[in-house]
């Protein structure tokens, strides 16, 4: 008789927890409620945090049994970051299955970084489109490269940038696919990786053969990007600018004035050209201290492979955006009167 009682008690202690476990992981949370709500698993969140969030949003009845199910089924390293649609009627097993297979809503999104945008323009775009909610992008993109603090290795093409230089000019403009929960660092990594791929080894070797640095090329390319539209015109303007640099003549680029003043004007006044800034290429000869934007590949190619002509001046027509070239200053003045009305 005692043996029978002991056996029964053992069965109770063994079977009861099993049935309790099975019940809690299979019972529907809200059987009559098929409402779907969005649930986010953020990068770096562990099982306990996810369990707390599920419980707080009323998606599970028991944090203990959710965590137990995860541990017993070795799913703790399979829970994936992302945004999910979860039914309030789902049970623990169903929720764990969804979170561990990464069945997210629109896991990726597309962003388009426009040629000629500077760091502040990119930051505004990311904020306006609710991609990055804080100042993290502007903060890390503006940080001097010498103070590298990313989780990924510094690209080799940044080795020759001067002290104090930031990532301006190297955030390659393009269309990117990013995860919904992508961080500012994730986006910067994609842009730098793209730059590394697009500005290839042959282009870099050609820069060295010319006795120039990549940083000098990117500075000039950023000015060219803002001055003219077509790659053909960019190459001619590049030739004009390189000739001016060889002669020690100021570049006299209106694009640099726009950068200094923070405003685009049809024509800049004499007072504008006298503003004291190292980026004012009317007042100071040579290249400015750094890029004024993030140039396109065609602008970079133009800076590397200029076309030298007998043109000395150029302007962009307000009528159709075409580049008007001239050989003499007198001819340039006539073109200004004709095309800059």
N, C-alpha and C positions, 0 to 999 in steps of 0.2 A: 504493500500500500504506500509506504513511504517513497519507494522508488518511483511509483507512478506519479506521486505529487511532485517529486523533484523533476521528473521528466516534463510534466505539465508546466511547472514554473520556468524551466529552461526554455521550453518552447515559447512561453509568453514573452520572456525577456529577449528572445532572438527574433521571433516572428513579429511582435508588436512594433519594434523600431523599423523593421523592413516595410511593413504595411503603412506605417506613419510616413516614412520617407517617400514611398511610392505615391501615396495619396497627395502629399504636398507638392511633388514635382509635376504631377499630372492633372491636378485640379485646375479648372479654369479660374483665372483671377476674377473676372466679372463676366459670368456666363452669358448674360443678356446684353452686354455692351460691346458692340463691334466697332466702336469708335477707334480710329487710328490717330495716334499722336506721334510727333517727331521726337526721337530720343537721340542724343548725341553722346558718343564715346570720344572723349578728347585724347589726343596723343599723350602717352605716359600714365594714363589712369590705370590703376590696378583693380583687381577683383573686388576688393572691399569698397572702393570708391564707386565703382560701377553699380555694385549691389545697393549702396546707400542711395544713389541717384534713382535707380529703378524703384526702390521702395518709396522715396519721397514723392515721385511722380505717380504713385498708385498703380504701378505696373506689375508688382509682385507683392504677395502677402507676407513672405518670410525671407529676410536677408539670409538667415542661417541655412535654410534648405537650398537657396540659390547658390550660395558659396559652396555648400557641401556637394551639390551636383557638379559644379565646375571642377572642384578638386578631384572628386572620384572619377571623373571622365577625362581628366588631364586636359582641360580646355583653357587653363589659366594663361597659357602663352599663345592662344589662338584667337582671343577676343580682339577684334580689329577696330581701329579708330574710324569714325565716320558718322554720318547722320542716317538714322534708320526710321522706317515707319513701323510702329509696333501697335498691335491691337490690344485694347484693354482686356479683351476676353482671353488672350493667350496665356498658356501655362508656362512654368519655368523651363521645361524642356524645349518648348518652341522658341522662347526668347533666346535661350542659350544657343540654339542651332542657328538662329539668324545672326546673332552677334559674332559667332565663331566662324561663319562662312563669309562674312563681309558683304552681306546683301544690303548694301547701302543705297540711298537715294542719290542719283546723279553724283556719283563718287568724285567725278572730276568736273571742272569748269574751264572755260576758255577766257584768257585775258589777252588783250592786244596792246602792246607797248608801241607807241608811234615814234617813227624816226624823227629825231630832233628834240624829243622831250628831254628835259633835265631831271635831276633827282627830285626836285620839288614837284614837277609836273607828274611824275610817276607816282609819288606819294599821294598826291591829290586824287589821281585816278583810282588807286587802290582803296582809298578811304571812301570816295564817292560811290564806289561799287560794292562797298561793304566786304571787301576781300581782306583787308587789314584794318582793324578797328582803332588801333592806337598809333603812336609815333615810332613804332619799332623799325619800320622800313627806313624812314628818314634818318633815324638815329644811327643805324648800322651802315647805311650807304654813305653817310657823311663822315663817318669815323675815318681817321687817317689809316691808310693801308699798313703803315708801320706798327699800328696797334692792333694787328690781326687778332680777332677773338671769335672766329667762327669754328664750328665743329669740323669743317672740312679744310683740307690743306690749301694754302695760298697758291693760286695758279702761277706758273713760272713767268707769264707775260707781265705780271705786276712787279717783277723784281727790280726793274730800272726806273720805277716812278720815284720822284723826289720825296724827301721827308715832308709830311704834312698833306700829301696828295690823297684824295679819297677815291671812291669808285666812279665818280663822274667820268663819262666817256666810255666806260667799259661795260655798262649795263645794256647789252645788245638789244636793240629794238626788234621785236618780232611778235608773232602770235604763239602763245604758250598754252599747254594744257597743264593745269595744276589741280591738286586735290582740294576738296572743299575746305579742309582744315589746314591748308598749307600755311606755314609761318613766313614771316618776312625773310628769314634766312633761307628757307626753301626756294623762294622766288629769286633771291640774289644768286643762289647756287646755279639755278637754271640759266640765268642770264649770263653769268661768267663762263659757264660751260659752253654755252652757245657761241660766245665771243671766241673762246679758245678753238672751237671747231671751224668757224667761218673765216677768221683771220688766220689762214693756214701757214704751215711752215715755209712754203715758197714765198709768200708775201713778206714774212718776217725776215727771211734770208735776203730778199731784195732791199728791204729797209736798211739792213746792216751794210750791204754793199754800197749803198749811197752815203754811208757815214752818218746816218740819222738814227734816232731812237724811236721805238714804237710810241712812246709818250708824245714826242713832237708830232708824229703823224696823226695821232688821235686829236691833239689840240687843233691842228690845222683842219682836219676832217670835220671837226665840230663846227668850225667857222664856215667852211664850204657848205655844209649841210643847211645852214641857215641863210645862205646867200643865194643859191640857185637851185633849180629843180632837176634838170636832166643830167644824166651822167656825162654826156658829151660836153655840156657847158661846165660841169663841175671840173672836168679835167683841164679845160682852158683856164678857168679861174684859178685852179691850183697852180698852173704855170705862171700866171701873173703874180700870185702871192709868193711863190718861191723866188721869182726874180726880184721882187721887192725886198725879200729877206736877204738875198745875196748882196744887194746894193746898200743894205742898211737903211732902207726906206720904210717908214711906217706902213703897216698893212692897210690902214684906214678902212676898216671893215665896219659897216653900219650894224652888222649882227652883234659885234662886241659892245657897241653903244646900247643896243636894245637889252643886252644882258646886264649891263651896268645900271641902266635907268629903270629896268623892269617894265618897259613899255615899247611897243613898236610904233614908229612914226613914218609917215610918208617921206618926210625929209627932216633931217636933224639940223638944229641951229648951230651956229658957231659956238655958242655958249655950251651946247651939249658936247661938242667935240673937245672942250677944254676941261671937262670934269676930271678930277684927279682920282684915277683908279688904275691899277696895273693892268686891268682888262680893257682900258681905253686905248685901242690901237691907232687912234688919231694922235694921241699925245705921246705915246711910248712906242718905240720901234721894237722889232723882234716879236716873238710869240708871246701871248699872254701867259700867266702862271699855270693855267690849267684849261681843260676843255670847258666849253660853255654849254654843251649838251651831249647827248649820246647819239653819235652819228650812225648813219646807215652804212651798209657794206659798200654801196656805190660811192659814197663820199670818202670812205677809207681808201678804196681803190684809186679814186681820183687823187688823193693826197700822196699815195705811193707812186702812181704812174701819171704824172702831169703831162699835159700837151703844151709845149712851148710854141708860142706864136709871137707876132710883132704887136699884139695888143698890149696896152698898158692900163686900160681902164675898162670898167663895165658897170652896168646898172640893170635893175629889173623893172621892166615896164609895168605901170599900174593898170594898163589896159588889158593885156593878155598874159602877163607873167613871164614874157620872154626875156631872155638876157640880151642886152644890147652892148656890144663891144665897141671900143674906139681906140685909136692909136695915139692920138695927141690929146692934151688937156683941153685945148680949144674945141676939138670935136666932142669931147666928153661933156663940156658945158652946153653945147648945142643939143646933145641928146638928152641932157637933164631937162632943158627947157621944153623939149618936145614930148618926152615920155613920162615925166614926173609931174604932170599937171594935176 
